[in-house]
């Protein structure tokens, strides 16, 4: 027998045998156990810890089995009675959860098609939970939860065909992506030398078009001034100044 299950992190169902399905469900339950015990370390509210474990585990199994099975999880189950149980996935071991310091509690997990559960243990929601019942009723001796209808099963053949189709499409897409990448890489390799030559030519043309650097403003005037200084002194030094006339002063004439 093969059934569809939902693996953690997967977007589609996987077809597995009954033993693999049971192992996967056990892994789901153990994961919820670890999360619960991690919470119990910092939270001393035992009622909430037990109830959260039951709620979260039922939901996790529903997701893992794609809601194809009825579910019962309970503790304080020693005197309970499960009648007409059919289609049960391989019996699973008790799951021991530390709901408080030095306080382990055993939980029994049932994943099945149909049956009638007679609850003699505590009825409170921190002691048991279930999914898929068709009727709930009481008598003086027990609480009865009936699971008269099996949950609808996914078509294993259709799921397998869909998985094969998806795998073929993914393979084709991967091949197309690889071919495109190879063409792009080849084109880039061929264009690289031409691009390098073009860049070098543009750099050379830009260098030729660049005008020679002109002297800084005022530099020529400064140089001319420096050169003209000694020349001016030489010219000025060569011009004879009028000599002072020595001798007797001219006598002033009398006014006539």
Secondary structure, DSSP 8 states (H G I E B T S, - for coil): -EEEE--TT-SS-EEEEHHHHHHHHHHHHHHHHHHHHHHHHH---HHHHHHHHHHHHHHHHHHHTTT-SEEEEESS-TT-EEEEEES--S----EEEEEETTEEEEEEEEEESEEEEEE-S--STTTEEEE--SEEEE-SS-EEEEE-S------HHHHHHHHHHHHHHHHHHHHHHHHHHHHHHHHHHHHHHHHHHHHHHHHHHHHHHS------TTHHHHHHHHHHHHHHHHHHHHS-------S---------
